[in-house]
Amino acid sequence: MLKNICLIGAGNIGSRHLQALAKITQPLLIQVIDPSSDSIEQAKKRYEEVIKSDSPHKIEYFQTMDKVNKLIDIAIIATSSNVRYQVTKQLLEKSKVKYIIFEKILFDKKLQYDEMKSILTKKNIKAWVNCSMRTDPFYSNLKKSFQNQKITYIVYGSQHGLISNAINYIDHISYLTNCYDFKVDTNFLDKTPIKSKRKGFLELNGTLNIHFKDGGEGSFICYPSGNAPFFIEILSEKYHCIVRALDSKSLISSAGSDWKWQIKTTPLLFQSQMTNLVVSSILKSGLCDLPPFDLSSKMHLNFLEPVLKFLNHNSRKKFDYYPFT
């Protein structure tokens, strides 16, 4: 029997989710919904790049929700943040959904976080947020090395989407240390926002510092120009790891190895290699390794509210929403 998957949002990240769904061996009916014909065509092309001729899946593409299934096993909401709440609400008015995977940044208005929590609770829907570093085997396995330690976590590089990706790093720090209580320091951000690569949204450059209750620190640095490569550096009193995602390499040293550096090949997964693992796990057990909606929702607001305050303090235009995605 086919399991019903609904993917809403077929843009860049949505089409990568779709490629991952193609890898699942369990037969699926996949409905892809996006109002943009260009996005639908891109998703079709990317799906056809990876789908096998003997695939057990059936796939349908729509530009509206008129023909969406009444019963959905898993919905993946991969829209921009400014429409994600409305799109999800519309889907849940039409269909009974068991599980939802939300892309981040979740929503662009504070009230929508509590409202969506109430909707999910009322309809008994289990949901997660796609902060996917904790599902990547390499990043996940670092937990054994850093658990219950105070860590320093540094991200740096040029033009890597500081605000749109920061929740990923905050979530990963919390996952590694089991500390979810943090404060955001915006004092070293560049005061002038820039246009995001995604039309209609903003980004910030500079340094965003995160102070965790256990004494851990996050420092996310984004240069506004140049081509400084993207690095993640994580260190504690017992372990030191530097990841260069660009060429899938990591440098690791530890107290246990007398702090001698080891260069390791680090096969980091793309989204098109992870969603299949998450969806398969949910279909099998009703569980997955992504952060649950309630937890991630609180972390989103704890992060976004200080950033919005910073933006309004330094911008001529005043925002009553989070202009990030």
C-alpha positions in Angstrom: 0.0 0.0 0.0 1.3 3.4 -1.0 2.2 5.8 1.8 1.1 9.4 1.1 3.7 12.1 1.2 2.9 15.7 0.5 5.7 18.1 -0.3 4.7 21.8 -0.3 7.4 24.0 -1.8 9.4 22.8 -4.8 12.1 25.4 -4.9 15.8 24.8 -4.2 15.4 23.0 -0.8 12.1 21.4 -1.7 13.5 19.8 -4.9 16.3 18.3 -2.8 13.8 16.8 -0.4 12.1 15.3 -3.4 15.4 13.8 -4.7 15.8 12.2 -1.3 12.3 10.8 -1.3 13.2 9.1 -4.6 15.7 7.0 -2.7 13.2 5.4 -0.3 12.4 1.8 -1.1 8.9 1.8 0.5 6.3 2.6 -2.2 5.1 6.2 -1.9 2.5 8.4 -3.5 4.3 11.8 -3.6 2.3 14.9 -4.2 4.4 18.0 -5.0 2.7 21.4 -4.6 4.0 24.8 -5.6 2.2 27.7 -7.3 5.3 28.4 -9.4 5.5 26.6 -12.7 9.2 27.2 -12.8 9.7 25.5 -9.4 7.6 22.6 -10.5 9.7 22.2 -13.6 12.9 22.3 -11.6 11.6 19.7 -9.2 10.6 17.4 -12.1 14.0 17.7 -13.6 15.8 17.0 -10.3 13.6 14.1 -9.5 14.2 12.6 -13.0 17.9 12.9 -12.5 17.9 10.4 -9.6 14.8 8.2 -10.0 15.3 4.6 -11.1 13.3 3.0 -13.9 11.9 0.4 -11.5 10.9 2.9 -8.8 7.8 1.9 -6.8 6.7 5.5 -6.4 3.9 7.4 -8.0 4.4 11.2 -8.2 2.0 14.0 -9.0 2.7 17.7 -9.4 0.1 20.5 -8.7 0.1 24.3 -8.5 -2.8 24.3 -6.0 -4.0 22.1 -3.1 -7.3 21.3 -4.9 -6.4 17.7 -5.4 -4.3 17.0 -2.3 -5.0 13.7 -0.6 -7.4 13.7 2.3 -5.2 11.4 4.3 -1.4 12.3 4.4 1.2 10.2 6.3 3.9 12.9 6.1 3.8 16.5 5.0 7.1 18.4 4.3 6.5 22.1 4.4 9.4 23.6 2.4 8.1 27.0 1.6 9.5 30.4 2.6 8.9 31.5 6.1 6.5 34.2 5.2 3.8 31.8 3.9 4.7 28.6 5.8 2.1 29.2 8.6 -0.8 30.0 6.1 0.1 27.1 3.8 0.2 24.6 6.7 -3.1 25.8 8.1 -4.6 25.5 4.7 -3.4 22.0 4.3 -4.7 21.0 7.7 -8.1 22.3 6.8 -8.2 20.1 3.8 -6.4 16.9 4.9 -5.8 14.7 7.9 -2.0 14.7 8.5 -0.1 12.3 10.8 3.3 13.9 10.7 4.9 17.1 9.6 8.5 18.1 8.8 8.9 21.9 8.8 11.7 23.8 7.1 13.4 26.6 9.0 13.2 29.5 9.6 9.8 28.4 10.8 7.5 31.4 10.6 7.9 35.2 10.2 5.5 36.3 13.0 5.8 35.6 16.7 2.1 34.8 17.2 2.2 32.1 14.6 4.5 29.9 16.7 2.0 29.5 19.6 -0.9 29.3 17.2 0.7 26.5 15.2 1.6 24.7 18.5 -2.1 24.8 19.4 -3.2 23.5 16.0 -0.8 20.6 16.1 -1.8 19.7 19.7 -5.5 19.9 18.8 -5.1 17.7 15.7 -2.7 15.3 17.5 0.0 15.8 14.8 3.6 15.0 15.6 6.0 17.5 14.0 9.7 18.3 13.7 11.9 21.1 12.3 14.6 20.4 9.7 17.6 21.4 11.7 19.5 18.6 10.0 23.0 18.7 11.4 21.9 16.4 14.2 20.9 13.8 11.6 24.2 13.9 9.6 26.3 11.0 10.9 29.5 13.0 11.2 27.9 15.9 13.1 25.7 13.6 15.2 28.7 11.4 16.3 30.5 14.4 17.7 28.1 14.3 20.6 30.1 11.4 22.0 33.2 13.7 22.1 31.5 16.9 23.4 28.6 15.7 25.6 28.4 17.4 29.0 31.4 19.7 28.2 31.5 23.4 27.9 32.2 24.1 24.2 33.2 26.9 21.9 31.6 26.7 18.5 32.8 29.0 15.7 31.4 29.3 12.2 33.1 31.6 9.7 33.3 32.3 6.0 32.1 34.8 3.4 28.5 35.4 2.4 27.1 32.1 3.9 23.7 33.3 5.0 24.3 34.2 8.7 20.7 34.6 9.9 19.0 32.1 7.7 21.4 29.3 8.9 22.1 30.4 12.5 19.3 28.3 14.0 21.0 25.2 12.5 24.2 25.9 14.5 22.4 26.9 17.7 20.4 23.6 17.5 23.6 21.6 16.9 25.3 23.2 19.9 22.3 22.3 22.1 22.3 18.8 20.7 26.0 18.3 21.5 25.8 19.6 25.0 22.2 19.1 26.1 22.0 22.8 27.0 19.0 24.6 25.4 19.1 27.8 27.4 20.9 30.6 25.6 21.1 34.4 25.1 21.8 36.1 21.9 24.4 39.0 21.6 23.8 41.2 18.5 26.4 43.8 19.4 28.9 42.8 16.7 26.5 42.4 13.8 26.8 44.9 10.9 24.1 47.5 11.4 23.1 47.7 7.7 21.0 44.7 6.5 21.5 43.4 3.0 19.1 41.8 0.5 18.9 38.0 0.9 19.6 35.7 -2.0 15.9 34.9 -1.7 13.8 37.7 -3.1 11.9 39.8 -0.5 14.0 38.8 2.5 16.9 40.3 4.4 20.2 39.0 5.7 22.8 40.4 8.2 26.6 40.1 8.2 29.1 40.5 11.0 29.3 38.3 14.1 26.4 36.8 16.0 27.4 35.6 19.5 25.4 33.0 21.5 25.9 32.6 25.2 24.7 29.3 26.7 23.7 28.8 30.3 26.3 26.0 30.8 29.1 28.5 29.8 29.3 27.4 26.2 29.8 29.9 23.5 28.7 30.2 19.8 30.3 32.7 17.5 29.0 32.8 13.9 31.0 35.1 11.6 29.9 36.1 8.1 32.0 38.4 6.0 30.0 40.6 3.6 32.4 40.1 0.7 35.3 38.0 -0.5 35.5 34.2 -0.8 36.7 33.1 2.6 35.9 29.4 2.8 33.3 28.1 5.1 34.6 26.5 8.3 33.1 25.1 11.5 35.4 24.9 14.5 34.3 23.2 17.7 36.5 22.9 20.8 36.5 22.0 24.4 39.2 21.2 27.0 39.3 17.6 25.7 38.5 17.8 22.0 39.1 20.0 19.0 37.5 19.6 15.6 37.7 21.8 12.5 35.4 21.0 9.6 36.0 22.3 6.1 32.7 21.4 4.4 33.9 22.5 0.9 36.3 19.6 0.4 34.8 17.2 3.0 37.8 17.3 5.3 38.1 17.6 9.1 41.1 18.2 11.4 40.7 16.5 14.8 42.8 16.5 17.9 42.1 15.4 21.5 43.6 15.0 24.9 43.3 11.2 24.4 45.7 11.4 21.4 48.1 13.8 23.1 46.6 16.6 20.9 48.1 15.3 17.7 46.2 16.5 14.6 44.5 13.9 12.4 43.2 14.8 9.0 40.1 12.8 8.2 37.8 12.5 5.2 34.4 13.7 6.3 31.6 12.7 3.9 29.0 15.3 4.9 25.5 14.6 3.6 23.4 16.8 1.4 19.7 17.3 2.0 19.1 15.0 -0.9 20.8 12.2 1.1 19.1 12.9 4.5 15.4 13.4 4.0 15.0 9.8 2.9 16.5 8.6 6.3 14.2 10.9 8.3 11.1 10.0 6.4 11.9 6.2 6.5 12.4 6.4 10.2 9.1 8.2 10.8 7.2 5.8 8.6 8.7 2.9 10.5 8.5 4.1 14.1 6.9 7.5 14.3 10.2 8.9 15.5 13.2 10.7 14.0 16.3 12.5 15.1 15.2 16.0 14.1 14.3 18.4 16.9 10.6 18.3 17.9 8.5 21.3 16.9 7.9 22.6 20.5 11.6 22.6 21.3 12.7 24.2 18.1 9.9 26.7 18.2 11.1 28.0 21.5 14.7 28.2 20.2 13.6 30.0 17.1 11.9 32.8 19.2 14.8 33.0 21.6 17.0 33.7 18.6 14.8 35.8 16.4 13.4 38.2 18.9 16.8 39.8 19.8 17.7 39.9 16.1 14.5 41.7 15.3 15.1 44.2 18.1 18.6 44.8 16.7 17.2 45.3 13.2 14.5 47.8 14.3 17.0 49.7 16.4 19.3 50.2 13.4 16.9 50.4 10.5 14.9 53.3 9.2 12.1 50.9 8.4 10.5 49.2 11.4 9.5 45.6 11.1 6.7 43.8 13.0 7.8 40.5 11.5 11.0 38.5 11.0 12.2 39.3 7.4 14.4 36.2 7.2 13.9 32.8 5.7 
